[in-house]
Amino acid sequence: MTNLHPFPGPATPAATPSLPLPFDPAMAPALRGRLLREALPDPLRELLDSGRIGRRSRFTDDGFADVAEEWTPPAQVTPRHAALARRALVEIEESILAPASANHLLGRVLALLSHFPAKATTPEVEQLLAMDWADDLGEFPAWAIDHAARVWRRTRKWRPSIAEIRALCEEACAGERALADRLRAIVLAGERAGGSGGGTGAAAVRPVLAGAVRRMR
């Protein structure tokens, strides 16, 4: 049994965010993304539908990493579009994609690792391990961490590594992150259009990396 413990403080169980934008993490990702997109104002949906999608290879020091999708907003982005996109982006980032609390994260990790007993370690090492899990999963929302733990329990027979759970978390919230990236690009394009007296802000915006569409496994 592992000695990992949540950080001191009141437990905060994960809950489905209560938002003007509809969101239910229990839904299939495709349906969840469609409902979220349909709830956006019409001008934003039109921009999202008319942006340009490109693909490029990404490389690391180890060589080829993946093929990434790049989305560029259309030229007709205005400051009004930027205001609408900023409002939706705040809701997504502060609720749907809000990072899990340390207590929830470590509580979920403790429960998951308890299903796969390992050789006992000293309390000092266990504390360092807990800090590693909190650091490496701290960017993800509670619902994505819960999803990753559920998938691992039901499909694997061995103790998970941090990298494996990170990959499942990234997969769980890939659609919401991609939408946030595109809204962020619209905000930037609209602000630049306003600052240049109504020029084509999209031309000055670098394509947004909306996530890898194919990975080498």
C-alpha positions as CSV (number, residue, x, y, z in Angstrom):
1,M,0.0,0.0,0.0
2,T,1.4,3.4,-0.9
3,N,1.9,6.1,1.7
4,L,0.9,8.9,-0.7
5,H,-1.3,11.4,1.1
6,P,-3.3,14.4,-0.1
7,F,-2.0,17.8,1.0
8,P,-3.6,19.1,4.2
9,G,-6.8,20.9,3.8
10,P,-10.5,20.2,3.1
11,A,-11.3,17.7,0.4
12,T,-12.9,19.1,-2.7
13,P,-14.7,16.5,-4.8
14,A,-14.9,16.9,-8.5
15,A,-18.2,18.2,-9.8
16,T,-19.5,19.0,-13.2
17,P,-19.1,22.7,-13.7
18,S,-22.3,24.8,-13.6
19,L,-21.9,27.0,-16.6
20,P,-23.9,29.0,-19.2
21,L,-21.9,26.9,-21.6
22,P,-23.1,23.3,-21.5
23,F,-20.6,20.7,-20.3
24,D,-20.9,17.1,-19.1
25,P,-17.7,15.2,-18.8
26,A,-19.6,11.9,-18.9
27,M,-20.7,12.5,-22.5
28,A,-18.7,11.1,-25.4
29,P,-16.0,13.7,-26.5
30,A,-17.6,14.3,-29.9
31,L,-21.1,15.0,-28.5
32,R,-19.6,17.1,-25.7
33,G,-17.6,19.2,-28.1
34,R,-20.6,19.7,-30.5
35,L,-22.9,20.9,-27.7
36,L,-20.2,23.2,-26.4
37,R,-19.6,24.7,-29.8
38,E,-23.3,25.1,-30.6
39,A,-23.8,27.1,-27.4
40,L,-21.3,29.8,-28.6
41,P,-22.7,33.0,-30.2
42,D,-23.4,32.7,-33.9
43,P,-20.6,35.1,-34.9
44,L,-18.1,33.0,-33.1
45,R,-19.4,29.8,-34.7
46,E,-19.1,31.3,-38.1
47,L,-15.5,32.3,-37.5
48,L,-14.6,28.9,-36.2
49,D,-16.2,27.3,-39.3
50,S,-14.3,29.6,-41.7
51,G,-10.8,29.4,-40.3
52,R,-8.0,27.7,-42.1
53,I,-6.7,24.4,-41.0
54,G,-3.1,23.3,-41.8
55,R,-0.9,20.5,-40.7
56,R,2.8,20.3,-40.0
57,S,5.3,17.9,-38.6
58,R,6.8,18.5,-35.2
59,F,10.2,17.4,-34.1
60,T,12.1,17.1,-30.8
61,D,15.7,16.4,-30.0
62,D,14.8,12.7,-30.4
63,G,13.4,13.2,-34.0
64,F,9.9,13.2,-35.4
65,A,7.3,13.7,-32.6
66,D,3.9,14.0,-34.4
67,V,1.8,15.8,-37.0
68,A,0.1,18.9,-35.5
69,E,-3.0,20.7,-36.6
70,E,-2.7,24.5,-37.0
71,W,-5.8,26.7,-37.1
72,T,-5.7,30.3,-38.4
73,P,-8.7,32.6,-38.0
74,P,-10.2,34.3,-41.0
75,A,-9.4,37.8,-42.1
76,Q,-12.8,39.3,-41.0
77,V,-12.1,39.1,-37.2
78,T,-13.2,42.3,-35.5
79,P,-12.8,43.7,-31.9
80,R,-16.4,42.7,-31.3
81,H,-15.5,39.1,-32.2
82,A,-12.6,39.4,-29.8
83,A,-14.9,40.4,-27.0
84,L,-17.2,37.5,-27.5
85,A,-14.3,35.1,-27.8
86,R,-12.7,36.4,-24.6
87,R,-15.9,35.9,-22.7
88,A,-16.3,32.3,-23.8
89,L,-12.6,31.7,-23.2
90,V,-12.8,32.9,-19.6
91,E,-15.7,30.5,-19.0
92,I,-13.8,27.5,-20.5
93,E,-10.5,28.2,-18.8
94,E,-11.9,29.1,-15.4
95,S,-14.4,26.3,-15.1
96,I,-14.2,23.5,-17.7
97,L,-10.4,23.5,-17.8
98,A,-9.7,24.8,-14.3
99,P,-6.9,22.7,-12.7
100,A,-7.9,20.2,-10.1
101,S,-7.2,21.0,-6.5
102,A,-4.1,19.3,-5.0
103,N,-6.3,17.4,-2.6
104,H,-8.5,16.0,-5.4
105,L,-5.5,15.2,-7.6
106,L,-3.5,13.3,-4.9
107,G,-6.6,11.6,-3.5
108,R,-7.4,10.2,-7.0
109,V,-3.7,9.2,-7.5
110,L,-3.7,7.5,-4.1
111,A,-6.8,5.5,-4.9
112,L,-5.5,4.5,-8.3
113,L,-2.1,3.4,-7.0
114,S,-3.7,1.4,-4.2
115,H,-5.2,-1.0,-6.8
116,F,-1.6,-1.9,-7.8
117,P,0.5,-2.5,-4.6
118,A,4.2,-1.8,-4.9
119,K,7.2,-2.3,-2.6
120,A,7.1,0.0,0.3
121,T,9.3,3.1,0.3
122,T,10.2,5.5,3.1
123,P,7.9,8.4,4.0
124,E,10.4,10.9,2.6
125,V,10.4,9.2,-0.8
126,E,6.6,8.9,-0.8
127,Q,6.4,12.7,-0.2
128,L,8.7,13.4,-3.1
129,L,6.6,11.0,-5.3
130,A,3.4,12.9,-4.3
131,M,5.1,16.2,-5.2
132,D,6.0,14.7,-8.6
133,W,2.4,13.6,-9.3
134,A,1.0,17.0,-8.2
135,D,3.5,18.9,-10.4
136,D,3.1,16.8,-13.5
137,L,-0.7,16.5,-13.4
138,G,-1.5,19.8,-11.8
139,E,-2.4,21.5,-15.1
140,F,-5.4,19.2,-15.8
141,P,-9.0,19.5,-14.6
142,A,-10.4,17.1,-12.1
143,W,-12.7,15.5,-14.6
144,A,-9.8,14.6,-16.9
145,I,-7.8,13.1,-14.1
146,D,-10.9,11.1,-13.0
147,H,-11.3,9.9,-16.6
148,A,-7.7,8.8,-16.9
149,A,-7.8,6.9,-13.6
150,R,-11.1,5.2,-14.6
151,V,-9.6,4.1,-18.0
152,W,-6.5,2.8,-16.4
153,R,-8.3,0.8,-13.8
154,R,-10.5,-0.9,-16.4
155,T,-7.9,-1.5,-19.1
156,R,-4.5,-2.1,-17.4
157,K,-3.1,-4.7,-15.1
158,W,0.1,-2.9,-14.0
159,R,0.9,0.2,-12.0
160,P,0.8,3.4,-14.1
161,S,3.6,5.9,-14.6
162,I,3.0,9.6,-14.5
163,A,3.7,9.8,-18.3
164,E,0.9,7.3,-19.0
165,I,-1.7,9.1,-16.9
166,R,-0.6,12.4,-18.4
167,A,-1.3,11.0,-21.9
168,L,-4.8,9.9,-20.9
169,C,-5.5,13.3,-19.4
170,E,-4.3,15.1,-22.5
171,E,-6.5,12.9,-24.6
172,A,-9.5,13.5,-22.4
173,C,-9.5,17.3,-22.7
174,A,-8.0,17.6,-26.1
175,G,-11.2,18.9,-27.7
176,E,-11.8,21.6,-25.0
177,R,-8.1,22.7,-25.2
178,A,-8.3,22.9,-29.0
179,L,-11.5,25.1,-28.8
180,A,-9.8,27.3,-26.2
181,D,-6.8,27.7,-28.5
182,R,-9.0,28.8,-31.4
183,L,-10.9,31.3,-29.2
184,R,-7.5,32.7,-28.0
185,A,-6.5,33.2,-31.6
186,I,-9.7,35.1,-32.3
187,V,-9.1,37.3,-29.3
188,L,-5.6,38.1,-30.5
189,A,-6.7,38.7,-34.1
190,G,-9.6,41.0,-33.0
191,E,-7.3,43.0,-30.7
192,R,-4.8,43.5,-33.5
193,A,-7.5,44.5,-35.9
194,G,-8.7,47.1,-33.5
195,G,-5.2,48.4,-32.8
196,S,-4.5,48.8,-36.5
197,G,-7.7,50.7,-37.3
198,G,-9.6,47.7,-38.6
199,G,-7.0,45.9,-40.6
200,T,-6.9,42.2,-41.1
201,G,-5.7,41.1,-37.7
202,A,-5.7,37.4,-38.7
203,A,-2.8,38.0,-41.1
204,A,-0.6,39.0,-38.2
205,V,-1.6,36.0,-36.1
206,R,0.6,33.0,-36.0
207,P,-1.4,29.7,-36.6
208,V,-2.5,28.2,-33.3
209,L,-1.3,24.8,-32.4
210,A,-4.6,23.0,-31.7
211,G,-3.1,19.7,-30.7
212,A,-1.5,16.7,-32.3
213,V,-3.7,14.8,-34.8
214,R,-1.4,11.9,-35.2
215,R,1.2,10.6,-32.8
216,M,3.9,8.0,-33.2
217,R,3.2,5.3,-30.7
